[in-house]
Amino acid sequence: MLEVLLENMPVALLSAGLILMALEALSPGAHLIVVGVALVGAGLVGVLFPGSLSPFILAGLTLLIGLVATYIYREFDFYGGKGTPQTKDSGSLAGATGYVTETITTRDGEVKLDDGGFAPYYSARTTSGTIEEGEEIIVLDPGGGNVLTVESLNAIGEDEIDRALAEDAASGPSSDGGGSTEEAAERETEKTS
């Protein structure tokens, strides 16, 4: 029985590799493709050169091909997303922007975040009023990642710094080579006090 298995080891490796590759096609991102490619590669070498390869050589080939497949898999990023920010936890969603896909009320709605990861669609609520479909939003509270509390970017008003910058830009450069942002903010604060 053991002799039959050893004689058919390349075919067994090839079959197991093809099965794992098929499972990866059904469930992308499970990383079965790396092991599947390693097994298929070693199985193909064993089928092409029968009898000359021992199980130890086939095991070494599987390891070598697996390392090469891992490098290629990581380097070429077949599933996309390499170098793009990924959400680590729900807290990283705070301050994220996106747009409304279903009108948001205090009880219902959905948004799509610009950098929302693999599944960028989230249920969302607003604290008051409604936010219409297509409006840009910002996440105020990630709420554990299940239901986001959002606000329309249009509804967020200017603050003191925005007004000071606008005033500074409108008045042009000052005689001392241009006023700083801090000076403009101080002037604005003094006016409102």
C-alpha positions, 0 to 999 in steps of 0.5 A: 500500500505504501509503495503504491502511494510513493509511486503515485506521489506526483499525481497525489500532489498534483491532485491536492494542488488543483483541489486547493486552487479550486477552493481558492477560486471559490473563496478568494483571499483564503491564501490557498493559492500559494499552497496549491501552486506549490503542490501543483508545481512539485506534482508536475515536476514529478509527473514529467520526470517519473522515478527519478525523484524521491519523496524528499526531493518532492518535499523540497520542491514543494517548499521551494516552489511555495516560497517563490509563489509566496513572493510573487503573491505578495509582490504583485498583489493580485487582489489589490489594495497594496499600499492603500490604507486599510481599516484596522478597527472601528476607531480608524473610521472616525473622520473618514469621508464618503457619500450617501448611497441611501438617504440617512435619517436618525433611524436608517441609511447607508454610506460608502466610505472613500477608504472603507476597506474591502467592503466600504458600505456601512449602515449610518445614522445622523443625529438630526435631520436627514442627509440626502443620497449623493451628499458627501459625509464625514464619520463623527462616531464609528459606533463599533463599526456596525452603524456609523454616526455621520454628518453632512460635510455641507452642514459643518460650518466654518470655525474661527480658523477658517474665518481668519484664514479667509480674512487673511487671504482677502486682505492680502500680504501685510507690510512685514512680509505677510502675516502668519496664520497664528496672528490672523487667528489671534486677531479674529479671537480678539474681534469676537471677544 
